[in-house]
Amino acid sequence: MHAINCCSRPTLLAALSFALAFMPTGAVLAQSNPDDFYRAEIVILQRLVDPAAIDEKMTGKPVTPPDASAKAMWVEDASGNRNSDLKLTARSELHLGNAASRLENSGNYRVLASAGWYQSFPPNYDGTPLRVAIGDWLEGAGQRAVEGHIEIDRKRYLHVGVHLNHWQQGEVPAASNPVADEAITATDVPEASGALPPETATPDPSAASVDTLPVMTEPVPVELVTWIRETRRMRSEEIHFIDSPTIGVLVFFKKM
């Protein structure tokens, strides 16, 4: 007894085309060129230390403002809502998820972001900056405590460039009183010809009130605590750690 071929070649091709049309883009890329397709994982941590104990001498360091038009990897607004232009996977699916949990449980770190996504990184891939804005909300500056970007490139090997700034709320300078700071005596004021002596002259109330008002200086919105400026070659299937005294970045690539 012969089996009946109920599916002709055109029918099979049509079914395959239909299946591919509804297959996730990542799966199609993985099948077309598996050597270039990865799951990228990035976990950003804050080391729980007193910023006052950090002596990095960051005052005056030139900092380029973040590019608001750059693609967002993990950007949180004032209300804590996250925005990302990547299709992020759940933290429970990440290889770095367990490592991040262990660091949190140690009581020495706080996980600020745990991003994972699938992407093709072909040879000579020139990546674009992925914007990051996470951590505490600094009300006086209207920004997050950790801001910057992360960039992924591939020449012969994968390279990750981390450019993150860690800010803290600036201190409000103490108001100064010009009268208290600089005592003015009668002998310091020359007498004009025919004018009354200073001790007998009638003071101007409006002038006196102006002189005794404290000088108010503008508060410093933010102060730079530390930063990361590093580009490192990455090997897939290995965990890499890039850090500063207050922030750190775990990176892992899984070839799919």
NUDREN-385099 format. One record per atom (N, C-alpha, C): x, y, z; residue number from 0; residue in one letter. Coordinates in steps of 0.2 Angstrom, whole numbers, plus 2048, in hexadecimal, padded with zeros to 3 digits. Layout:
REM NUDREN-385099
[pt [X,Y,Z],NUM,A] ...
REM end
This chain:
REM NUDREN-385099
[pt [804,7FA,800],0,M] [pt [800,800,800],0,M] [pt [804,806,800],0,M] [pt [803,80B,7FB],1,H] [pt [807,811,7FB],1,H] [pt [804,817,7FE],1,H] [pt [809,81B,802],2,A] [pt [806,821,805],2,A] [pt [804,826,800],2,A] [pt [7FF,829,801],3,I] [pt [7FC,82E,7FC],3,I] [pt [7FF,835,7FE],3,I] [pt [802,838,7F9],4,N] [pt [806,83F,7FA],4,N] [pt [800,844,7F9],4,N] [pt [7FE,846,7FF],5,C] [pt [7F8,84B,7FF],5,C] [pt [7FA,852,7FF],5,C] [pt [801,853,800],6,C] [pt [804,85A,800],6,C] [pt [808,85B,7FA],6,C] [pt [807,85F,7F5],7,S] [pt [80B,860,7EF],7,S] [pt [811,864,7F1],7,S] [pt [816,865,7ED],8,R] [pt [81B,869,7EE],8,R] [pt [819,871,7EF],8,R] [pt [815,873,7EA],9,P] [pt [813,87A,7EB],9,P] [pt [80F,87B,7F1],9,P] [pt [80B,877,7F4],10,T] [pt [808,877,7FA],10,T] [pt [80D,878,800],10,T] [pt [812,874,800],11,L] [pt [817,874,805],11,L] [pt [81B,87A,805],11,L] [pt [81C,87D,7FF],12,L] [pt [820,883,7FF],12,L] [pt [81C,889,802],12,L] [pt [815,889,800],13,A] [pt [811,88E,802],13,A] [pt [810,88E,80A],13,A] [pt [810,888,80D],14,A] [pt [80F,887,814],14,A] [pt [815,88A,817],14,A] [pt [81B,888,815],15,L] [pt [821,88A,817],15,L] [pt [822,892,817],15,L] [pt [820,895,812],16,S] [pt [820,89C,811],16,S] [pt [81C,89F,816],16,S] [pt [816,89C,817],17,F] [pt [811,89F,81C],17,F] [pt [814,89F,823],17,F] [pt [817,899,825],18,A] [pt [81A,898,82B],18,A] [pt [820,89D,82D],18,A] [pt [824,89F,827],19,L] [pt [829,8A3,828],19,L] [pt [827,8AA,829],19,L] [pt [821,8AC,825],20,A] [pt [81F,8B3,826],20,A] [pt [81D,8B4,82D],20,A] [pt [81A,8AF,831],21,F] [pt [818,8B1,838],21,F] [pt [81D,8AF,83D],21,F] [pt [823,8AD,83B],22,M] [pt [829,8AB,83F],22,M] [pt [82C,8B1,842],22,M] [pt [82E,8B2,848],23,P] [pt [831,8B8,84A],23,P] [pt [837,8BA,846],23,P] [pt [839,8C0,845],24,T] [pt [83E,8C2,841],24,T] [pt [845,8BF,844],24,T] [pt [846,8BF,84A],25,G] [pt [84C,8BC,84D],25,G] [pt [84D,8B5,84B],25,G] [pt [847,8B1,84B],26,A] [pt [848,8AA,849],26,A] [pt [84A,8A9,842],26,A] [pt [848,8AD,83E],27,V] [pt [849,8AD,837],27,V] [pt [851,8AF,836],27,V] [pt [853,8B4,839],28,L] [pt [85A,8B6,839],28,L] [pt [85F,8B1,83C],28,L] [pt [85C,8AE,841],29,A] [pt [860,8A8,844],29,A] [pt [861,8A2,83F],29,A] [pt [85C,8A1,83B],30,Q] [pt [85C,89B,837],30,Q] [pt [860,89D,831],30,Q] [pt [860,8A4,82F],31,S] [pt [864,8A6,829],31,S] [pt [86B,8A6,82A],31,S] [pt [86D,8A9,82F],32,N] [pt [874,8AA,831],32,N] [pt [875,8A9,838],32,N] [pt [876,8A3,83B],33,P] [pt [876,8A2,842],33,P] [pt [87D,8A5,845],33,P] [pt [882,8A5,841],34,D] [pt [888,8A8,844],34,D] [pt [888,8AF,846],34,D] [pt [883,8B3,843],35,D] [pt [883,8BA,845],35,D] [pt [87D,8BC,84A],35,D] [pt [879,8B7,84C],36,F] [pt [873,8B8,850],36,F] [pt [875,8B7,857],36,F] [pt [873,8BB,85C],37,Y] [pt [875,8BB,863],37,Y] [pt [86F,8BD,867],37,Y] [pt [86F,8BB,86D],38,R] [pt [86B,8BE,872],38,R] [pt [870,8C2,876],38,R] [pt [86F,8C9,876],39,A] [pt [873,8CE,87A],39,A] [pt [870,8CF,881],39,A] [pt [874,8CF,886],40,E] [pt [871,8D0,88D],40,E] [pt [876,8D5,890],40,E] [pt [873,8DA,893],41,I] [pt [876,8DF,897],41,I] [pt [873,8E1,89D],41,I] [pt [876,8E0,8A3],42,V] [pt [873,8E2,8A9],42,V] [pt [878,8E7,8AC],42,V] [pt [874,8ED,8AE],43,I] [pt [878,8F3,8B1],43,I] [pt [876,8F3,8B9],43,I] [pt [87B,8F3,8BC],44,L] [pt [87B,8F3,8C4],44,L] [pt [87E,8FA,8C7],44,L] [pt [87B,8FB,8CD],45,Q] [pt [87E,900,8D1],45,Q] [pt [881,8FD,8D7],45,Q] [pt [887,8FF,8D8],46,R] [pt [88A,8FC,8DF],46,R] [pt [888,901,8E4],46,R] [pt [885,8FE,8EA],47,L] [pt [882,901,8EF],47,L] [pt [888,904,8F4],47,L] [pt [88B,909,8F2],48,V] [pt [890,90D,8F6],48,V] [pt [88E,914,8F7],48,V] [pt [891,917,8FC],49,D] [pt [890,91E,8FD],49,D] [pt [893,922,8F8],49,D] [pt [890,926,8F4],50,P] [pt [894,92A,8EF],50,P] [pt [899,92F,8F2],50,P] [pt [898,931,8F8],51,A] [pt [89C,935,8FC],51,A] [pt [8A3,932,8FD],51,A] [pt [8A3,92B,8FD],52,A] [pt [8A9,927,8FE],52,A] [pt [8AD,926,8F7],52,A] [pt [8AA,929,8F2],53,I] [pt [8AE,928,8EB],53,I] [pt [8B1,92E,8EA],53,I] [pt [8B8,92D,8E9],54,D] [pt [8BC,933,8E7],54,D] [pt [8BF,932,8E0],54,D] [pt [8BB,933,8DB],55,E] [pt [8BD,933,8D4],55,E] [pt [8BF,939,8D1],55,E] [pt [8BE,93F,8D5],56,K] [pt [8C0,945,8D2],56,K] [pt [8BD,946,8CB],56,K] [pt [8B6,946,8CB],57,M] [pt [8B2,947,8C5],57,M] [pt [8B0,94E,8C3],57,M] [pt [8B2,952,8C8],58,T] [pt [8AF,959,8C6],58,T] [pt [8B3,95C,8C0],58,T] [pt [8AF,95F,8BC],59,G] [pt [8B2,962,8B6],59,G] [pt [8B3,95E,8B0],59,G] [pt [8B1,957,8B1],60,K] [pt [8B2,953,8AB],60,K] [pt [8AD,954,8A6],60,K] [pt [8AF,955,8A0],61,P] [pt [8AB,956,89A],61,P] [pt [8A6,950,899],61,P] [pt [89F,952,899],62,V] [pt [89B,94C,898],62,V] [pt [896,94E,892],62,V] [pt [896,94A,88D],63,T] [pt [891,94B,887],63,T] [pt [88A,949,889],63,T] [pt [885,94E,888],64,P] [pt [87E,94C,88A],64,P] [pt [87C,946,886],64,P] [pt [877,942,888],65,P] [pt [875,93D,885],65,P] [pt [871,93F,87F],65,P] [pt [871,93B,879],66,D] [pt [86E,93C,873],66,D] [pt [866,93A,874],66,D] [pt [862,93F,875],67,A] [pt [85B,93D,876],67,A] [pt [858,939,870],67,A] [pt [85B,93A,86A],68,S] [pt [858,936,864],68,S] [pt [85B,92F,863],68,S] [pt [860,92D,867],69,A] [pt [863,927,867],69,A] [pt [85D,921,868],69,A] [pt [85E,91B,866],70,K] [pt [85A,916,867],70,K] [pt [85A,914,86F],70,K] [pt [855,913,872],71,A] [pt [855,912,879],71,A] [pt [855,90A,87A],71,A] [pt [85A,909,87F],72,M] [pt [85B,902,881],72,M] [pt [857,901,888],72,M] [pt [858,906,88C],73,W] [pt [854,906,893],73,W] [pt [854,90D,895],73,W] [pt [84E,910,894],74,V] [pt [84D,917,896],74,V] [pt [847,918,89B],74,V] [pt [848,91A,8A1],75,E] [pt [843,91B,8A6],75,E] [pt [841,923,8A6],75,E] [pt [83B,924,8A6],76,D] [pt [839,92B,8A7],76,D] [pt [838,92D,8AF],76,D] [pt [836,933,8B0],77,A] [pt [835,935,8B7],77,A] [pt [830,931,8BB],77,A] [pt [82B,92D,8B8],78,S] [pt [827,929,8BB],78,S] [pt [829,922,8BC],78,S] [pt [82F,920,8B9],79,G] [pt [831,91A,8B9],79,G] [pt [82F,915,8B3],79,G] [pt [82C,918,8AF],80,N] [pt [829,914,8A9],80,N] [pt [82F,913,8A4],80,N] [pt [830,90D,8A2],81,R] [pt [836,90B,89E],81,R] [pt [834,90B,896],81,R] [pt [839,90E,893],82,N] [pt [838,90E,88B],82,N] [pt [83E,90B,888],82,N] [pt [83D,907,883],83,S] [pt [842,903,880],83,S] [pt [840,902,878],83,S] [pt [845,903,874],84,D] [pt [843,902,86D],84,D] [pt [845,8FB,86B],84,D] [pt [848,8F7,870],85,L] [pt [849,8F0,86F],85,L] [pt [844,8EC,871],85,L] [pt [843,8E6,86E],86,K] [pt [83E,8E1,871],86,K] [pt [842,8DD,877],86,K] [pt [841,8DF,87D],87,L] [pt [845,8DC,882],87,L] [pt [841,8D6,885],87,L] [pt [845,8D1,887],88,T] [pt [843,8CB,889],88,T] [pt [842,8CB,891],88,T] [pt [83F,8C7,894],89,A] [pt [83E,8C7,89B],89,A] [pt [844,8C6,89F],89,A] [pt [845,8C8,8A5],90,R] [pt [84C,8C7,8A9],90,R] [pt [84C,8C0,8AA],90,R] [pt [847,8BC,8AB],91,S] [pt [847,8B5,8AD],91,S] [pt [84A,8B1,8A7],91,S] [pt [84A,8B4,8A1],92,E] [pt [84D,8B0,89B],92,E] [pt [854,8B1,89A],92,E] [pt [857,8B6,89E],93,L] [pt [85E,8B8,89D],93,L] [pt [863,8B3,8A0],93,L] [pt [868,8B2,89D],94,H] [pt [86E,8AE,8A0],94,H] [pt [871,8B2,8A6],94,H] [pt [871,8B9,8A5],95,L] [pt [873,8BD,8AB],95,L] [pt [86E,8BE,8B0],95,L] [pt [868,8BB,8B0],96,G] [pt [863,8BC,8B5],96,G] [pt [865,8BA,8BB],96,G] [pt [868,8B4,8BC],97,N] [pt [86B,8B1,8C2],97,N] [pt [870,8B5,8C5],97,N] [pt [875,8B7,8C1],98,A] [pt [87A,8BB,8C3],98,A] [pt [878,8C2,8C6],98,A] [pt [873,8C5,8C3],99,A] [pt [870,8CB,8C5],99,A] [pt [86D,8CA,8CC],99,A] [pt [869,8C4,8CD],100,S] [pt [866,8C3,8D3],100,S] [pt [86B,8C2,8D9],100,S] [pt [870,8BE,8D7],101,R] [pt [875,8BD,8DD],101,R] [pt [878,8C4,8DF],101,R] [pt [87A,8C8,8DA],102,L] [pt [87D,8CE,8DC],102,L] [pt [878,8D3,8E0],102,L] [pt [871,8D2,8DE],103,E] [pt [86C,8D6,8E2],103,E] [pt [86C,8D3,8E9],103,E] [pt [86C,8CC,8EA],104,N] [pt [86B,8C9,8F0],104,N] [pt [871,8CA,8F5],104,N] [pt [877,8CC,8F2],105,S] [pt [87D,8CD,8F6],105,S] [pt [87C,8D4,8FA],105,S] [pt [877,8D8,8F8],106,G] [pt [876,8DE,8FC],106,G] [pt [87B,8E4,8FA],106,G] [pt [87F,8E2,8F5],107,N] [pt [884,8E7,8F3],107,N] [pt [883,8EB,8EC],107,N] [pt [87E,8E8,8E9],108,Y] [pt [87C,8EB,8E2],108,Y] [pt [875,8EB,8E1],108,Y] [pt [873,8F0,8DD],109,R] [pt [86C,8F1,8DB],109,R] [pt [86B,8F1,8D3],109,R] [pt [867,8EC,8D1],110,V] [pt [866,8EC,8CA],110,V] [pt [862,8F1,8C7],110,V] [pt [865,8F5,8C2],111,L] [pt [861,8FB,8C0],111,L] [pt [85E,8F9,8B9],111,L] [pt [861,8F4,8B5],112,A] [pt [85E,8F2,8AF],112,A] [pt [860,8EB,8AD],112,A] [pt [85C,8E7,8AA],113,S] [pt [85E,8E1,8A8],113,S] [pt [85B,8E0,8A1],113,S] [pt [85F,8E1,89C],114,A] [pt [85C,8E1,895],114,A] [pt [85F,8DB,891],114,A] [pt [85B,8D8,88D],115,G] [pt [85D,8D3,889],115,G] [pt [858,8D3,883],115,G] [pt [85C,8D2,87D],116,W] [pt [858,8D2,877],116,W] [pt [85C,8CE,871],116,W] [pt [858,8CC,86C],117,Y] [pt [85B,8C8,867],117,Y] [pt [85D,8CC,861],117,Y] [pt [863,8CB,85E],118,Q] [pt [865,8D0,859],118,Q] [pt [86A,8CC,855],118,Q] [pt [86B,8CE,84E],119,S] [pt [870,8CC,84A],119,S] [pt [876,8D1,84A],119,S] [pt [87C,8CF,84B],120,F] [pt [882,8D3,84B],120,F] [pt [886,8D0,846],120,F] [pt [885,8D2,83F],121,P] [pt [88A,8CF,83A],121,P] [pt [891,8D3,83A],121,P] [pt [896,8D0,837],122,P] [pt [89C,8D3,837],122,P] [pt [89C,8DA,834],122,P] [pt [8A0,8DE,837],123,N] [pt [8A1,8E5,835],123,N] [pt [89A,8E9,837],123,N] [pt [897,8E6,83C],124,Y] [pt [891,8EA,83F],124,Y] [pt [893,8F0,843],124,Y] [pt [890,8F6,841],125,D] [pt [892,8FC,844],125,D] [pt [88B,8FE,848],125,D] [pt [88B,8FD,84E],126,G] [pt [885,8FE,852],126,G] [pt [884,905,854],126,G] [pt [87E,907,856],127,T] [pt [87C,90E,858],127,T] [pt [87B,90E,85F],127,T] [pt [87C,914,862],128,P] [pt [87C,914,869],128,P] [pt [875,912,86C],128,P] [pt [874,90E,871],129,L] [pt [86E,90D,875],129,L] [pt [86E,910,87B],129,L] [pt [869,915,87C],130,R] [pt [869,919,881],130,R] [pt [866,916,888],130,R] [pt [869,918,88D],131,V] [pt [868,916,894],131,V] [pt [866,91C,898],131,V] [pt [861,91B,89C],132,A] [pt [85F,920,8A1],132,A] [pt [85C,91C,8A7],132,A] [pt [85F,91B,8AD],133,I] [pt [85D,917,8B2],133,I] [pt [85F,919,8B9],133,I] [pt [85D,916,8BE],134,G] [pt [85F,918,8C5],134,G] [pt [85A,91D,8C8],134,G] [pt [85C,920,8CD],135,D] [pt [858,925,8D1],135,D] [pt [856,92B,8CC],135,D] [pt [850,92E,8CD],136,W] [pt [84E,934,8CA],136,W] [pt [851,93A,8CE],136,W] [pt [855,93E,8CA],137,L] [pt [858,944,8CD],137,L] [pt [853,94A,8CC],137,L] [pt [84F,94C,8D1],138,E] [pt [84A,951,8CF],138,E] [pt [84D,957,8CD],138,E] [pt [852,95A,8D0],139,G] [pt [855,960,8CE],139,G] [pt [857,961,8C7],139,G] [pt [859,95B,8C5],140,A] [pt [85C,95B,8BE],140,A] [pt [857,958,8B9],140,A] [pt [852,955,8BB],141,G] [pt [84D,952,8B6],141,G] [pt [850,94C,8B2],141,G] [pt [854,948,8B5],142,Q] [pt [857,942,8B2],142,Q] [pt [858,93D,8B7],142,Q] [pt [85A,937,8B4],143,R] [pt [85C,931,8B8],143,R] [pt [863,931,8BA],143,R] [pt [865,92E,8BF],144,A] [pt [86C,92E,8C2],144,A] [pt [871,92B,8BD],144,A] [pt [86F,926,8BA],145,V] [pt [874,923,8B5],145,V] [pt [871,924,8AE],145,V] [pt [875,927,8AA],146,E] [pt [873,929,8A3],146,E] [pt [879,928,89E],146,E] [pt [878,926,898],147,G] [pt [87D,925,893],147,G] [pt [87B,921,88E],147,G] [pt [880,91D,88B],148,H] [pt [87E,918,886],148,H] [pt [883,912,885],148,H] [pt [880,90D,882],149,I] [pt [884,907,881],149,I] [pt [884,905,87A],149,I] [pt [88A,904,877],150,E] [pt [88A,902,870],150,E] [pt [88D,8FC,86E],150,E] [pt [88A,8F8,86A],151,I] [pt [88D,8F1,868],151,I] [pt [88F,8F1,861],151,I] [pt [895,8EF,85F],152,D] [pt [898,8EF,859],152,D] [pt [89B,8E8,858],152,D] [pt [89C,8E6,851],153,R] [pt [89F,8E0,850],153,R] [pt [8A4,8E1,84A],153,R] [pt [8AA,8E0,84B],154,K] [pt [8AF,8E0,846],154,K] [pt [8B0,8D8,844],154,K] [pt [8B6,8D6,847],155,R] [pt [8B7,8CF,847],155,R] [pt [8B4,8CC,84D],155,R] [pt [8B4,8D0,853],156,Y] [pt [8B1,8CE,859],156,Y] [pt [8AC,8D3,85B],156,Y] [pt [8A7,8D1,860],157,L] [pt [8A3,8D6,862],157,L] [pt [8A6,8DA,867],157,L] [pt [8A4,8E1,867],158,H] [pt [8A7,8E6,86C],158,H] [pt [8A1,8EA,86F],158,H] [pt [8A2,8EB,875],159,V] [pt [89D,8EF,879],159,V] [pt [8A0,8F5,87C],159,V] [pt [89D,8FB,87A],160,G] [pt [8A0,901,87D],160,G] [pt [89B,904,882],160,G] [pt [89D,905,888],161,V] [pt [899,907,88D],161,V] [pt [89A,90E,88F],161,V] [pt [896,913,88E],162,H] [pt [897,91A,890],162,H] [pt [891,91C,895],162,H] [pt [892,91B,89B],163,L] [pt [88D,91D,8A0],163,L] [pt [88F,922,8A5],163,L] [pt [88B,926,8A7],164,N] [pt [88D,92B,8AC],164,N] [pt [888,92A,8B2],164,N] [pt [88B,92A,8B8],165,H] [pt [887,92A,8BE],165,H] [pt [887,931,8C2],165,H] [pt [881,933,8C3],166,W] [pt [880,93A,8C6],166,W] [pt [87D,939,8CC],166,W] [pt [87E,93F,8D0],167,Q] [pt [87A,93F,8D7],167,Q] [pt [878,947,8D7],167,Q] [pt [873,947,8DB],168,Q] [pt [870,94E,8DC],168,Q] [pt [875,953,8DF],168,Q] [pt [875,959,8DC],169,G] [pt [87A,95E,8DE],169,G] [pt [878,961,8E4],169,G] [pt [87D,964,8E8],170,E] [pt [87C,967,8EE],170,E] [pt [87A,96E,8ED],170,E] [pt [876,971,8F1],171,V] [pt [874,978,8F1],171,V] [pt [879,97C,8F4],171,V] [pt [87D,981,8F1],172,P] [pt [882,985,8F5],172,P] [pt [87E,989,8FA],172,P] [pt [882,98A,900],173,A] [pt [87F,98E,905],173,A] [pt [87F,996,903],173,A] [pt [87A,999,905],174,A] [pt [879,9A0,903],174,A] [pt [87E,9A4,906],174,A] [pt [881,9A9,903],175,S] [pt [886,9AE,906],175,S] [pt [883,9B5,907],175,S] [pt [885,9B8,90D],176,N] [pt [882,9BF,90E],176,N] [pt [888,9C4,90D],176,N] [pt [887,9C8,909],177,P] [pt [88D,9CD,907],177,P] [pt [88F,9D1,90D],177,P] [pt [88A,9D3,912],178,V] [pt [88B,9D7,917],178,V] [pt [890,9D3,91C],178,V] [pt [88E,9CD,91D],179,A] [pt [891,9C8,922],179,A] [pt [898,9C7,91F],179,A] [pt [899,9C6,919],180,D] [pt [89F,9C4,916],180,D] [pt [8A4,9C9,916],180,D] [pt [8A2,9CF,915],181,E] [pt [8A6,9D5,914],181,E] [pt [8A4,9DB,919],181,E] [pt [8A6,9DC,91E],182,A] [pt [8A4,9E1,923],182,A] [pt [8A6,9E8,920],182,A] [pt [8A2,9EC,920],183,I] [pt [8A3,9F3,91D],183,I] [pt [8A3,9F8,923],183,I] [pt [8A8,9FB,924],184,T] [pt [8A8,A00,92A],184,T] [pt [8A8,A07,927],184,T] [pt [8A7,A0C,92C],185,A] [pt [8A6,A13,92A],185,A] [pt [8AC,A16,927],185,A] [pt [8B2,A13,929],186,T] [pt [8B8,A16,927],186,T] [pt [8B9,A14,91F],186,T] [pt [8B6,A0E,91D],187,D] [pt [8B7,A0C,916],187,D] [pt [8B3,A11,911],187,D] [pt [8AF,A15,913],188,V] [pt [8AB,A19,90F],188,V] [pt [8AD,A20,90F],188,V] [pt [8B0,A23,909],189,P] [pt [8B2,A29,909],189,P] [pt [8AD,A2E,90A],189,P] [pt [8AE,A34,90D],190,E] [pt [8A8,A39,90E],190,E] [pt [8A9,A3E,908],190,E] [pt [8A3,A3F,905],191,A] [pt [8A3,A44,900],191,A] [pt [8A3,A4B,903],191,A] [pt [8A5,A50,8FF],192,S] [pt [8A5,A57,902],192,S] [pt [89E,A59,904],192,S] [pt [89D,A5C,90A],193,G] [pt [897,A5F,90C],193,G] [pt [892,A59,90E],193,G] [pt [894,A53,90E],194,A] [pt [88F,A4E,90F],194,A] [pt [88F,A4C,917],194,A] [pt [889,A4A,919],195,L] [pt [889,A48,920],195,L] [pt [88E,A42,922],195,L] [pt [890,A42,928],196,P] [pt [894,A3C,92A],196,P] [pt [890,A36,92A],196,P] [pt [893,A30,928],197,P] [pt [88F,A2A,928],197,P] [pt [88B,A28,92E],197,P] [pt [88E,A2A,934],198,E] [pt [88A,A28,93A],198,E] [pt [884,A2C,93B],198,E] [pt [883,A32,937],199,T] [pt [87D,A36,938],199,T] [pt [879,A36,932],199,T] [pt [87B,A33,92D],200,A] [pt [877,A33,927],200,A] [pt [871,A2E,928],200,A] [pt [86B,A30,925],201,T] [pt [865,A2C,925],201,T] [pt [866,A26,920],201,T] [pt [865,A20,923],202,P] [pt [866,A1A,91E],202,P] [pt [860,A1A,919],202,P] [pt [861,A17,914],203,D] [pt [85C,A15,90F],203,D] [pt [859,A0E,910],203,D] [pt [853,A0E,912],204,P] [pt [851,A07,914],204,P] [pt [851,A02,90F],204,P] [pt [84F,A04,908],205,S] [pt [850,A00,903],205,S] [pt [857,9FD,901],205,S] [pt [85C,A02,902],206,A] [pt [862,A00,901],206,A] [pt [865,9FB,906],206,A] [pt [863,9FC,90C],207,A] [pt [865,9F8,912],207,A] [pt [862,9F1,911],207,A] [pt [85C,9F0,90F],208,S] [pt [859,9EA,90E],208,S] [pt [85C,9E6,908],208,S] [pt [85E,9E9,903],209,V] [pt [862,9E6,8FE],209,V] [pt [868,9E3,900],209,V] [pt [86C,9E7,904],210,D] [pt [873,9E5,906],210,D] [pt [873,9DF,90A],210,D] [pt [86E,9DF,90E],211,T] [pt [86E,9D9,913],211,T] [pt [86A,9D3,910],211,T] [pt [868,9D3,90A],212,L] [pt [865,9CD,908],212,L] [pt [86B,9C8,906],212,L] [pt [86A,9C1,907],213,P] [pt [86F,9BC,905],213,P] [pt [86F,9BB,8FE],213,P] [pt [875,9BA,8FB],214,V] [pt [876,9B9,8F4],214,V] [pt [874,9B1,8F3],214,V] [pt [86F,9B0,8EF],215,M] [pt [86D,9A9,8ED],215,M] [pt [870,9A7,8E7],215,M] [pt [873,9A1,8E7],216,T] [pt [877,99E,8E2],216,T] [pt [873,998,8DF],216,T] [pt [874,997,8D8],217,E] [pt [870,992,8D5],217,E] [pt [872,98B,8D8],217,E] [pt [86E,986,8D9],218,P] [pt [870,980,8DB],218,P] [pt [873,97C,8D6],218,P] [pt [878,977,8D7],219,V] [pt [87B,973,8D2],219,V] [pt [876,96D,8D1],219,V] [pt [873,96C,8CB],220,P] [pt [86E,967,8CA],220,P] [pt [871,960,8CB],220,P] [pt [877,95E,8C8],221,V] [pt [879,958,8C9],221,V] [pt [881,958,8CA],221,V] [pt [884,953,8CD],222,E] [pt [88B,952,8CD],222,E] [pt [88D,94B,8CB],222,E] [pt [892,94B,8C7],223,L] [pt [895,945,8C4],223,L] [pt [898,941,8CA],223,L] [pt [896,93A,8CB],224,V] [pt [899,936,8D0],224,V] [pt [89F,932,8CD],224,V] [pt [89D,92E,8C8],225,T] [pt [8A2,92A,8C4],225,T] [pt [89F,929,8BD],225,T] [pt [8A3,926,8B9],226,W] [pt [8A1,924,8B2],226,W] [pt [8A4,91E,8B0],226,W] [pt [8A2,91B,8AA],227,I] [pt [8A5,916,8A7],227,I] [pt [8A6,918,8A0],227,I] [pt [8AC,917,89D],228,R] [pt [8AE,919,897],228,R] [pt [8B3,913,894],228,R] [pt [8B0,90E,892],229,E] [pt [8B4,908,890],229,E] [pt [8B0,904,88A],229,E] [pt [8B5,902,886],230,T] [pt [8B3,8FD,880],230,T] [pt [8B7,8F7,881],230,T] [pt [8B3,8F1,881],231,R] [pt [8B6,8EB,882],231,R] [pt [8B4,8E6,87D],231,R] [pt [8B9,8E1,87B],232,R] [pt [8B7,8DC,877],232,R] [pt [8B4,8D6,87B],232,R] [pt [8AF,8D3,877],233,M] [pt [8AA,8CF,87B],233,M] [pt [8AB,8C8,877],233,M] [pt [8AB,8C3,87C],234,R] [pt [8AB,8BC,879],234,R] [pt [8A4,8B9,87B],234,R] [pt [8A1,8B6,876],235,S] [pt [89A,8B3,878],235,S] [pt [89B,8AE,87D],235,S] [pt [895,8AD,880],236,E] [pt [895,8A7,885],236,E] [pt [899,8A9,88C],236,E] [pt [89C,8AF,88C],237,E] [pt [89F,8B1,892],237,E] [pt [89C,8B7,895],237,E] [pt [89C,8B8,89C],238,I] [pt [89A,8BE,89F],238,I] [pt [89F,8C3,8A0],238,I] [pt [89E,8C9,89E],239,H] [pt [8A3,8CE,89F],239,H] [pt [8A0,8D3,8A3],239,H] [pt [8A5,8D6,8A7],240,F] [pt [8A3,8DB,8AC],240,F] [pt [8A7,8E2,8AB],240,F] [pt [8A3,8E7,8AA],241,I] [pt [8A7,8EE,8A9],241,I] [pt [8A4,8F2,8AF],241,I] [pt [8A8,8F5,8B3],242,D] [pt [8A6,8F9,8B8],242,D] [pt [8AA,8FF,8BA],242,D] [pt [8A7,903,8BF],243,S] [pt [8AA,909,8C2],243,S] [pt [8A9,908,8C9],243,S] [pt [8AB,90D,8CD],244,P] [pt [8AA,90C,8D5],244,P] [pt [8A2,90C,8D7],244,P] [pt [89E,90E,8D2],245,T] [pt [897,90E,8D5],245,T] [pt [892,90B,8D0],245,T] [pt [894,90A,8CA],246,I] [pt [88F,906,8C5],246,I] [pt [893,901,8C1],246,I] [pt [890,8FC,8BF],247,G] [pt [893,8F6,8BB],247,G] [pt [88E,8F4,8B6],247,G] [pt [891,8F0,8B1],248,V] [pt [88D,8EE,8AB],248,V] [pt [88F,8E6,8AA],248,V] [pt [88A,8E2,8AA],249,L] [pt [88C,8DB,8A8],249,L] [pt [889,8DA,8A1],249,L] [pt [88D,8D7,89D],250,V] [pt [88C,8D6,896],250,V] [pt [88D,8CE,894],250,V] [pt [888,8CC,891],251,F] [pt [888,8C5,88E],251,F] [pt [885,8C4,888],251,F] [pt [888,8C0,883],252,F] [pt [886,8BF,87D],252,F] [pt [885,8B7,87C],252,F] [pt [87F,8B5,87A],253,K] [pt [87E,8AE,878],253,K] [pt [87D,8AD,871],253,K] [pt [881,8AA,86E],254,K] [pt [880,8A8,866],254,K] [pt [87A,8A4,865],254,K] [pt [876,8A6,861],255,M] [pt [870,8A2,860],255,M] [pt [870,89D,85A],255,M] 
REM end
